[in-house]
Amino acid sequence: MPADAISEAPQSGRSTAPFRKVLVANRGAVAARVIRAVHALGCKAVAVHSDADAGAPYLEEADEVIRIGPAPARESYLNQDALLEAATKAGADALHPGYGFLSENEAFAARTAAMGITFIGPSPRHIGAMGEKTRARMVMAENGFPVAAGSGLLPADPDEVLRAARAIGFPVMVKPAGGGGGIGMAVARDEASLLRTVERARAAAERSFADGGVYLERFLERARHVEVQVLGDRHGQVRHLFERDCSIQRRHQKVIEEAPAPNLARGPAADIAQRAAEALQRLGYDNIGTVEMLMGEDGSFGFLEVNTRLQVEHAVTEMVTGLDLVAAQIRAAAGEALDRILPPRIDVEGHAVEARIYAEDPRRFIPSPGRLTRFRLPRGNADWRIETGYREGMEVTPFYDPLLAKAVVRGRSREEAIRGLRELLAAVEIEGPKTNIPFLLAVLDDPRFQAGEVHTGLAAEIRV
């Protein structure tokens, strides 16, 4: 696909390079996005690739390219030794993990720092504190942030598990303590199904995260998923960059995100965002992060987790604030203070909506790998931002997440942004693998979504 199908990242606003050379420990559109920010700051970028990604478009954007292993992620993008060896070989003085893979791995961040290479993300102690979800819940509660009813790590004793659920009240969500992305999450609506659900969740968590620990959380019907973007520095400052709504999910994974959150008054939105920033400032949080919450129908908020990394959906925040969040987190990692990185006043202008385009069956939501015999994306511009790691003729392999592209549209109003995103998605031409575009269009056309009546169960109610 033509290079101009990917819109430019926002300008960084800095003239001197914070690092000499940054290794980007990720792939595809994630790596391409980070590389553009690295170059905007005047640094050189080193890309890495597995055998499956040899010849991928993002490699052409880097100043240097290093092979790190075979196609399976555990032998390449999750191989800490291979990545650190590549960073040493390249002479990199910083490493950006992107999002996913090792971006929230405390041990990897610590090993990187121990080698004298700056890890572009929060300090290892913050990754560790927030990485184990039950510990994060306790820490945030101790710092005055509202936390949803839940349990600690569940013991092996079935009677203790049942007692924990009764104390919370059914239905409950069973969640892995050490993972994310919706993997292993499941709802138990009564005692009869609880123990089976817990065992399935433990098995999934062990397979995916090598950690079978799970916990319970009160499940709220028709809740909204609202999150606050924060940025900290190494001088004790943390600021929020407003909220996003990520309620449109399938299988507990976000597919449509927007900023600002619809049908949320600016007073309560500003209040919860400020409380999130103040809680993390008390903890000394020192880089980018996202405080994720559920919002009940009564307007109350309950803490879910802190993602100690850049998010897929960071682009909607960038579109309504004009900030480059990737460049900002790089500058913070280099030791620059927030009052130099961010303007004194940041306003939300307009509305932005993002859709994740997956290679998957739009009805069953199962991956659909295969060769992209046709892959044409519309041209990006100031209000249409399209990011991808693919081009026509490439193979979508089963080794990685089947995300093909993300499309973000900004409008003067939410209605205008939705219309623009629908127009963009209708113009996408993909042949070979099935895609979820029919599902995305069905969501955008749904009167409830258009009215901002969103909740985490809405996507399951929409038929393609």
C-alpha positions, 0 to 999 in steps of 0.5 A: 500500500502507498506510504501516504495511507498512513497519516503523520504523527503529531509534532513533538515540539522538541529540537534536541534529541533525547537519545542517540539511538532507540531500539523498538522492541515490537512489530508492524503498525506499533513499531512504525508508529514508534519509529515515526516519533523517534525520528521526529525527535531526531533519534535514530531507530532500530527495528527488529523482526522475526522470520515471519516479518522479514520484508514487512513495511515497518522495517523500511522506516528504520535506520537499522534492522536486526533479525531476532528469531523464528516466527513464534513470539516466544522465540522472537518478540518475547525473547528477552535475550534476543532483544537485549542482544540486538540492543547491544549490537546496535549500540542503542541507548534506549529501548521502546517496547511499544504495546503488547509483548514485553511492554509490561514485563517488570523483569525485562524493564529491569534487565534493560536498565541494568545494561545501561539502556533506558527503558521507555516506560514506567520504572520497573517498580511501577510495572511490578506494582500495577502488573499484579491486579489484586496488588494494584487494586489495594494500592489504588484504594490506599491512595484514595481511588474508588475500587470496585468490589472484589477479592484477593488472589483466590486460594485453591480451596473451593469453599474459600472461593465460594465464600469470596464470591458470596461476599461480593455478590453474584454475578462476578467476573473471574479475571487473571491477576497477571495478564490483560487483553481480555484473556481468561476473563469470564462471568459466573452468574451463580454458585453452580458455575463459579468453580468451573469458571474459575478453573477455566480462567486459571488454565487460560491464565497459565497458558497465556501468562505463565501465571494461573492466579485469578481473582473475583470482581463484581460484574456490573451489567451494562457498565461502561469502560472508561479510562484516563490517560496519564503521563508522569515524569521523573520529577514527581509530576503526573498530569491527566490527558482526559478520558476515553470510552472503550465500551465497545468490546467483543470477548472483553477486547476493545474494538471501538474507542473514542475521546471524549467519552459520550454522554459524560458530563465534563464535571464528573469526567474532569473530577475522576481524571484528576483523582487518577492523576493525583493517586499516581502522583502520590505513588511517584508514577513516572511515565505513560499509563492508563487508569481503567475503570468501570462506570455503573449506570448510577455514574459511579466509578470503580477501578479496574487496573493501570496499564503501564504502557502506551495503549492501542487507542492512544491515537484518539487522545492525540487527535483531540489534544494535538499531542504526540503521546509517544514523543512525550513518553520518550522525553519523560523517559529521558528525564525531561520535566512535564512542564517542558513536555506539555503545554500549561493548558490542554483542551479537548477539541472536537471528537475522535473515534477509532476502529480496530480492523481485524482479520477475523470472522465478523460473526464468530470473532475467530482469526482469519489468517491468509494472504492479503490478495487485495489491501487498499486503504484510503489516504490519510489526512489531518482528520483521518489517521490510518495505521497498518503493518501490512501491504498487499501480498503479505501473509497474515500469520497465526503467530500474532494478533490479527489486527490489520489496521486501526482507523481514527477519525476526528470531527467537530462533533461526535456525529461528524466523527462517526460519519467520517469513520463509516465513510473511511471503513466503507472505502477499505478494500481487503480481499483474502482473509475475512475482516470484522469491517461488517461488524464495525459498520453495524456498530456505527449504524446502531441507533444506541451507539449513535446516541452514545448509549454504550456499555460493555455488553452492547457489541454482543447485542448487535447482529451482522 
